[in-house]
Amino acid sequence: MRALERKLLRDVRRLALQAVAIAVLVACAVAMFVGSVATWRALARSQARYYETHRFAQVFAEARRVPEPVRQRLAVLPGVATLETRAIGAATVTVPGSDEPATARVLSLPPGGARLNVPYVRAGRTLAPLDPQPAWFEWKPKAPGIVRVYCNIHPQMSAFVLVRDNPYWTRPAADGSFAIGDVPAGDWVIKAWHERSGEAAQPVSVGAEGAVEASLRLDGSRFKRAPHKNKFGKDYETGEKY
């Protein structure tokens, strides 16, 4: 072995750690690329399935006082497969048991039913054309407790419905104070709940005068978002579980 070759071997041994580090870096880059491609494909499949199931439109446009012939001219434009026009308006809905009304967005349905943006009705019945009877969309829980509502596409989108079996409830003010009125005399248990802390409870005795003070503490410092299924009870295809 010549002196130049021996020197080359010595230099390679000295650079072994650098070579290993470069190899690990390249491997990480390849793994990130493969993971990104897999995530992108899962999102594409989820989007395609959602568009197919609910016939979700790809283009939205709003206008005021558009005559009907405009719809006919838009429908024959190149690249337009299906076109629907709807009337849109804002509304205020009174929710039983809530101190404040809820805002809503009212959309009309085309004759014969929607071909795009098909409404998803979990329970109740849908509207029929020229139906004079109102349509009620309701879901009755089996028992009091927490009802968790999840999106079927975005795992970070969720809501919680607190179902009670009595009318004595309230929401605290910004400073944490609260008051529950018209509570009959007797022994009760006051309960407070929050998504990040869970439930806290305290027994109280309400006298004939109806005034009693109570204090509850909710600690959300140990909150950790737990994995969950989508609203259909299936795993999210994006791989996100929270």
SULPE-V560263 format. One record per pair of residues at least 4 apart in sequence whose ideal C-beta (glycine too) atoms are under 7 Angstrom apart, sorted by sequence separation. I is the first residue (numbers start at 1). J is the second residue. D is the distance in whole Angstrom. If there is no record, write none. Layout:
BEGIN
i;j;d
I;J;D
I;J;D
END
This chain:
BEGIN
i;j;d
1;5;5
3;7;6
4;8;6
5;9;7
6;10;7
7;11;6
8;12;6
9;13;7
10;14;7
11;15;6
12;16;7
15;19;6
16;20;6
17;21;6
18;22;6
19;23;6
20;24;6
21;25;6
22;26;6
23;27;6
24;28;6
25;29;6
26;30;6
27;31;6
28;32;6
29;33;6
30;34;6
31;35;6
32;36;6
33;37;6
34;38;6
35;39;6
36;40;6
37;41;6
38;42;6
39;43;6
40;44;6
41;45;6
42;46;6
43;47;6
44;48;6
45;49;6
46;50;6
47;51;6
48;52;6
49;53;6
50;54;6
66;70;5
69;73;6
70;74;6
71;75;6
109;113;7
110;114;6
114;118;5
127;131;6
172;176;5
173;177;5
206;210;6
229;233;5
230;234;6
236;240;6
1;6;6
51;56;5
75;80;6
109;114;5
114;119;7
121;126;6
164;169;5
172;177;6
173;178;7
183;188;7
193;198;7
229;234;6
236;241;7
50;56;6
74;80;7
95;101;7
141;147;6
151;157;4
172;178;4
193;199;5
206;212;5
229;235;6
230;236;6
94;101;5
95;102;5
119;126;7
205;212;7
75;83;4
93;101;6
127;135;5
150;158;5
170;178;5
191;199;6
192;200;5
204;212;5
74;83;6
92;101;5
93;102;5
126;135;6
149;158;6
170;179;7
125;135;6
148;158;7
149;159;4
170;180;5
191;201;5
204;214;5
92;103;6
93;104;5
124;135;7
169;180;7
190;201;7
71;83;7
124;136;5
148;160;6
149;161;6
168;180;5
189;201;5
190;202;5
202;214;5
90;103;7
91;104;5
124;137;4
71;85;5
123;137;7
124;138;6
146;160;6
147;161;4
189;203;5
190;204;6
202;216;6
227;241;3
90;105;6
91;106;5
123;138;6
168;183;5
227;242;6
121;137;6
123;139;5
146;162;6
147;163;6
187;203;7
188;204;6
200;216;5
88;105;7
89;106;5
122;139;6
200;217;6
225;242;4
109;127;6
111;129;5
145;163;6
187;205;5
188;206;6
200;218;5
88;107;6
144;163;5
144;164;6
186;206;6
86;107;5
87;108;4
144;165;4
185;206;5
197;218;4
86;108;5
141;163;5
185;207;6
197;219;5
183;206;5
185;208;5
197;220;4
86;110;7
190;214;5
192;216;5
194;218;5
196;220;3
185;210;7
84;110;5
190;216;7
192;218;6
194;220;6
197;223;7
183;210;7
196;223;4
84;115;6
162;193;6
84;116;5
82;115;6
82;116;6
160;195;6
57;116;5
55;115;6
57;117;6
55;116;5
56;117;6
55;117;7
54;117;7
55;118;5
54;118;5
54;120;7
150;228;6
152;230;4
151;230;7
152;231;5
150;230;6
151;231;7
152;232;6
150;231;5
155;236;5
155;240;5
155;241;6
156;242;7
155;242;6
50;153;6
46;153;6
46;237;5
45;237;6
46;238;7
42;237;4
43;238;6
42;238;5
42;239;7
39;238;6
39;239;6
END
